[in-house]
Amino acid sequence: MEVYLVHHVRHARFLDGRPTQHRDDGGELVWDEQDGDDLKILGIFSSEAAAERVIQRARRRPGFRDEPDCFLVTPYTVDDGDQWADGFVSEPR
């Protein structure tokens, strides 16, 4: 079964005035949580159409409407294996 994850990125503003990059040269959404970008999940939906409907509603809401093109829809297959099979490592700052 395939579902669709909907995320939104609220990009941090640089204090030195540098422009914020929302997408790369290929049009792909970019973010860096270490730079302060905030990646939120809006929900998981059963179809692309349902995902698109929630995006259209969210674009009218505070915060989301400030970055209306920073939504990401990712298809995901349920029960498709362990996504963290190798574990993870935390690195101190």
MDTraj code that builds the backbone (N, CA, C; nanometers):
import mdtraj as md
import numpy as np

residues = "MET GLU VAL TYR LEU VAL HIS HIS VAL ARG HIS ALA ARG PHE LEU ASP GLY ARG PRO THR GLN HIS ARG ASP ASP GLY GLY GLU LEU VAL TRP ASP GLU GLN ASP GLY ASP ASP LEU LYS ILE LEU GLY ILE PHE SER SER GLU ALA ALA ALA GLU ARG VAL ILE GLN ARG ALA ARG ARG ARG PRO GLY PHE ARG ASP GLU PRO ASP CYS PHE LEU VAL THR PRO TYR THR VAL ASP ASP GLY ASP GLN TRP ALA ASP GLY PHE VAL SER GLU PRO ARG".split()
xyz = np.array([
    [0.0848, -0.1179, 0.0000],
    [0.0000, 0.0000, 0.0000],
    [0.0894, 0.1242, 0.0000],
    [0.0567, 0.2158, -0.0872],
    [0.1337, 0.3397, -0.0945],
    [0.0535, 0.4531, -0.0314],
    [0.1220, 0.5341, 0.0480],
    [0.0639, 0.6532, 0.1088],
    [0.1498, 0.7730, 0.0679],
    [0.1025, 0.8922, 0.1003],
    [0.1712, 1.0146, 0.0593],
    [0.1933, 1.1039, 0.1808],
    [0.3208, 1.1280, 0.2117],
    [0.3578, 1.2145, 0.3233],
    [0.3649, 1.3579, 0.2721],
    [0.3052, 1.4498, 0.3460],
    [0.3096, 1.5919, 0.3091],
    [0.3899, 1.6664, 0.4150],
    [0.4965, 1.7315, 0.3701],
    [0.5827, 1.8128, 0.4561],
    [0.5773, 1.9585, 0.4101],
    [0.6116, 2.0468, 0.5008],
    [0.6312, 2.1877, 0.4667],
    [0.7602, 2.2336, 0.5310],
    [0.8351, 2.3160, 0.4584],
    [0.9590, 2.3720, 0.5114],
    [0.9397, 2.5213, 0.5336],
    [0.9642, 2.5631, 0.6560],
    [0.9717, 2.7063, 0.6876],
    [1.1201, 2.7373, 0.6943],
    [1.1682, 2.8135, 0.5976],
    [1.3113, 2.8436, 0.5887],
    [1.3503, 2.9552, 0.6853],
    [1.4622, 2.9352, 0.7522],
    [1.5173, 3.0368, 0.8420],
    [1.5683, 3.1533, 0.7589],
    [1.5632, 3.2698, 0.8150],
    [1.6167, 3.3890, 0.7496],
    [1.7587, 3.4112, 0.8015],
    [1.8493, 3.4456, 0.7114],
    [1.9866, 3.4719, 0.7505],
    [1.9972, 3.6127, 0.8082],
    [2.0629, 3.6249, 0.9225],
    [2.0774, 3.7546, 0.9875],
    [2.1661, 3.8503, 0.9085],
    [2.2555, 3.7949, 0.8257],
    [2.3452, 3.8808, 0.7484],
    [2.2825, 3.9276, 0.6166],
    [2.1562, 3.8938, 0.5946],
    [2.0860, 3.9422, 0.4764],
    [2.0979, 3.8547, 0.3524],
    [2.1737, 3.7450, 0.3619],
    [2.1828, 3.6555, 0.2462],
    [2.0446, 3.6070, 0.2073],
    [2.0224, 3.5878, 0.0783],
    [1.8908, 3.5373, 0.0363],
    [1.8724, 3.3917, 0.0784],
    [1.7499, 3.3572, 0.1048],
    [1.7148, 3.2205, 0.1417],
    [1.6946, 3.1391, 0.0151],
    [1.7555, 3.0225, 0.0097],
    [1.7377, 2.9338, -0.1046],
    [1.6262, 2.8359, -0.0713],
    [1.5205, 2.8396, -0.1515],
    [1.4070, 2.7506, -0.1304],
    [1.4186, 2.6232, -0.2150],
    [1.4719, 2.6381, -0.3353],
    [1.4836, 2.5247, -0.4274],
    [1.6201, 2.5296, -0.4956],
    [1.6680, 2.4122, -0.5350],
    [1.7957, 2.4073, -0.6052],
    [1.7751, 2.4356, -0.7536],
    [1.8826, 2.4310, -0.8319],
    [1.8749, 2.4625, -0.9749],
    [1.7821, 2.3685, -1.0510],
    [1.7629, 2.2483, -0.9985],
    [1.6735, 2.1512, -1.0619],
    [1.5293, 2.1634, -1.0164],
    [1.5012, 2.2588, -0.9266],
    [1.3656, 2.2802, -0.8789],
    [1.3282, 2.1992, -0.7559],
    [1.4241, 2.1235, -0.7023],
    [1.3962, 2.0423, -0.5837],
    [1.4000, 2.1291, -0.4574],
    [1.3063, 2.1047, -0.3680],
    [1.3002, 2.1758, -0.2412],
    [1.4250, 2.1434, -0.1587],
    [1.4864, 2.2456, -0.0999],
    [1.6049, 2.2254, -0.0167],
    [1.5782, 2.2799, 0.1236],
    [1.6452, 2.2205, 0.2225],
    [1.6371, 2.2686, 0.3591],
    [1.7567, 2.2173, 0.4365],
    [1.7866, 2.2868, 0.5448],
    [1.8969, 2.2481, 0.6321],
    [1.8534, 2.2796, 0.7744],
    [1.8171, 2.1766, 0.8467],
    [1.7691, 2.1971, 0.9832],
    [1.8774, 2.2556, 1.0731],
    [2.0058, 2.2307, 1.0427],
    [2.1136, 2.2887, 1.1221],
    [2.1224, 2.4395, 1.1028],
    [2.0734, 2.4894, 0.9890],
    [2.0677, 2.6333, 0.9650],
    [1.9418, 2.6958, 1.0231],
    [1.8547, 2.6139, 1.0816],
    [1.7327, 2.6652, 1.1425],
    [1.6071, 2.6433, 1.0611],
    [1.6179, 2.5780, 0.9460],
    [1.4978, 2.5486, 0.8681],
    [1.4115, 2.4505, 0.9463],
    [1.2811, 2.4687, 0.9394],
    [1.1863, 2.3884, 1.0162],
    [1.1052, 2.3010, 0.9203],
    [1.1269, 2.1707, 0.9269],
    [1.0550, 2.0744, 0.8441],
    [0.9413, 2.0168, 0.9262],
    [0.8176, 2.0381, 0.8795],
    [0.6993, 1.9903, 0.9498],
    [0.6275, 1.8874, 0.8639],
    [0.5699, 1.7865, 0.9270],
    [0.4852, 1.6938, 0.8541],
    [0.3404, 1.7369, 0.8763],
    [0.2681, 1.7559, 0.7665],
    [0.1282, 1.7959, 0.7759],
    [0.0376, 1.6751, 0.7885],
    [0.0822, 1.5631, 0.7362],
    [0.0003, 1.4431, 0.7471],
    [0.0409, 1.3376, 0.6470],
    [-0.0274, 1.2246, 0.6574],
    [-0.0057, 1.1113, 0.5686],
    [-0.1400, 1.0801, 0.5057],
    [-0.1422, 1.0702, 0.3731],
    [-0.2682, 1.0609, 0.3012],
    [-0.2710, 0.9405, 0.2077],
    [-0.3910, 0.8968, 0.1767],
    [-0.4098, 0.7751, 0.0977],
    [-0.3943, 0.7966, -0.0519],
    [-0.3937, 0.9217, -0.0964],
    [-0.3799, 0.9485, -0.2399],
    [-0.3093, 1.0812, -0.2624],
    [-0.2552, 1.0978, -0.3826],
    [-0.1934, 1.2260, -0.4180],
    [-0.2972, 1.3367, -0.4188],
    [-0.4191, 1.3033, -0.4616],
    [-0.5262, 1.4037, -0.4657],
    [-0.5584, 1.4544, -0.3252],
    [-0.5642, 1.3654, -0.2273],
    [-0.5901, 1.4070, -0.0894],
    [-0.4750, 1.4919, -0.0370],
    [-0.3526, 1.4557, -0.0716],
    [-0.2355, 1.5343, -0.0317],
    [-0.2428, 1.6742, -0.0919],
    [-0.2801, 1.6835, -0.2171],
    [-0.2898, 1.8135, -0.2835],
    [-0.3999, 1.8989, -0.2212],
    [-0.5100, 1.8386, -0.1807],
    [-0.6181, 1.9149, -0.1161],
    [-0.5718, 1.9781, 0.0147],
    [-0.4951, 1.9028, 0.0948],
    [-0.4476, 1.9593, 0.2217],
    [-0.3471, 2.0716, 0.1965],
    [-0.2675, 2.0595, 0.0915],
    [-0.1727, 2.1665, 0.0572],
    [-0.2483, 2.2925, 0.0180],
    [-0.3521, 2.2774, -0.0630],
    [-0.4295, 2.3948, -0.1061],
    [-0.4934, 2.4653, 0.0133],
    [-0.5422, 2.3888, 0.1105],
    [-0.5993, 2.4504, 0.2320],
    [-0.4907, 2.5176, 0.3146],
    [-0.3763, 2.4493, 0.3305],
    [-0.2684, 2.5027, 0.4142],
    [-0.2125, 2.6327, 0.3572],
    [-0.2094, 2.6451, 0.2263],
    [-0.1541, 2.7666, 0.1635],
    [-0.2279, 2.8928, 0.2045],
    [-0.3471, 2.8801, 0.2590],
    [-0.4250, 2.9962, 0.3029],
    [-0.4041, 3.0267, 0.4513],
    [-0.3300, 2.9426, 0.5216],
    [-0.3127, 2.9578, 0.6661],
    [-0.1839, 3.0336, 0.7005],
    [-0.1855, 3.1018, 0.8171],
    [-0.0647, 3.1742, 0.8598],
    [0.0573, 3.0820, 0.8637],
    [0.1701, 3.1384, 0.8289],
    [0.2952, 3.0624, 0.8257],
    [0.3119, 2.9905, 0.6931],
    [0.2179, 2.9032, 0.6616],
    [0.2260, 2.8293, 0.5363],
    [0.2129, 2.9232, 0.4160],
    [0.1268, 3.0226, 0.4283],
    [0.1061, 3.1137, 0.3145],
    [0.2289, 3.2011, 0.2884],
    [0.3185, 3.2131, 0.3883],
    [0.4412, 3.2898, 0.3684],
    [0.5389, 3.2172, 0.2757],
    [0.5273, 3.0852, 0.2680],
    [0.6130, 3.0050, 0.1801],
    [0.5250, 2.9010, 0.1095],
    [0.4394, 2.9491, 0.0190],
    [0.3391, 2.8604, -0.0425],
    [0.3965, 2.7540, -0.1355],
    [0.5201, 2.7703, -0.1767],
    [0.5795, 2.6734, -0.2691],
    [0.6778, 2.5794, -0.1996],
    [0.6724, 2.5745, -0.0683],
    [0.7682, 2.4934, 0.0071],
    [0.7035, 2.3687, 0.0675],
    [0.6143, 2.3083, -0.0095],
    [0.5521, 2.1826, 0.0292],
    [0.6208, 2.0695, -0.0459],
    [0.6251, 1.9550, 0.0175],
    [0.6880, 1.8372, -0.0402],
    [0.5951, 1.7184, -0.0193],
    [0.5608, 1.6496, -0.1287],
    [0.4805, 1.5284, -0.1212],
    [0.5716, 1.4116, -0.1567],
    [0.5792, 1.3149, -0.0654],
    [0.6662, 1.2003, -0.0844],
    [0.5845, 1.0714, -0.0777],
    [0.5852, 0.9929, -0.1857],
    [0.5177, 0.8628, -0.1774],
    [0.5980, 0.7694, -0.0879],
    [0.5270, 0.6840, -0.0156],
    [0.5922, 0.5932, 0.0781],
    [0.5145, 0.4627, 0.0799],
    [0.5847, 0.3527, 0.0646],
    [0.5210, 0.2225, 0.0672],
    [0.5187, 0.1705, 0.2105],
    [0.3989, 0.1425, 0.2598],
    [0.3811, 0.0928, 0.3959],
    [0.4393, -0.0484, 0.4065],
    [0.5020, -0.0773, 0.5193],
    [0.5610, -0.2093, 0.5467],
    [0.6702, -0.2464, 0.4474],
    [0.7452, -0.1474, 0.4000],
    [0.8501, -0.1725, 0.3017],
    [0.9867, -0.1799, 0.3683],
    [0.9948, -0.2504, 0.4766],
    [1.1249, -0.2718, 0.5397],
    [1.1589, -0.1703, 0.6464],
    [1.2661, -0.1994, 0.7135],
    [1.3172, -0.1176, 0.8222],
    [1.3974, -0.0016, 0.7637],
    [1.3555, 0.1207, 0.7895],
    [1.4228, 0.2383, 0.7337],
    [1.5480, 0.2775, 0.8114],
    [1.5699, 0.2181, 0.9299],
    [1.6869, 0.2504, 1.0114],
    [1.7654, 0.1231, 1.0418],
    [1.7835, 0.0398, 0.9416],
    [1.8467, -0.0913, 0.9609],
    [1.9896, -0.0807, 1.0143],
    [2.0586, 0.0284, 0.9850],
    [2.1969, 0.0447, 1.0306],
    [2.2080, 0.1270, 1.1581],
    [2.0948, 0.1674, 1.2169],
    [2.0979, 0.2497, 1.3363],
    [2.1370, 0.3924, 1.3046],
    [2.1836, 0.4666, 1.4049],
    [2.2273, 0.6038, 1.3835],
    [2.3287, 0.6424, 1.4893],
    [2.3973, 0.7523, 1.4652],
    [2.4982, 0.8036, 1.5573],
    [2.4676, 0.9488, 1.5849],
    [2.4722, 0.9888, 1.7113],
    [2.4568, 1.1295, 1.7489],
    [2.5962, 1.1886, 1.7661],
    [2.6179, 1.3037, 1.7064],
    [2.7475, 1.3702, 1.7190],
    [2.7314, 1.4936, 1.8054],
    [2.8125, 1.5078, 1.9089],
    [2.8023, 1.6282, 1.9928],
    [2.8442, 1.7518, 1.9139],
    [2.7885, 1.8650, 1.9503],
    [2.8214, 1.9904, 1.8805],
    [2.9531, 2.0428, 1.9270],
])
top = md.Topology()
chain = top.add_chain()
for i, resn in enumerate(residues, 1):
    res = top.add_residue(resn, chain, resSeq=i)
    for name in ("N", "CA", "C"):
        top.add_atom(name, md.element.get_by_symbol(name[0]), res)
traj = md.Trajectory(xyz[None], top)
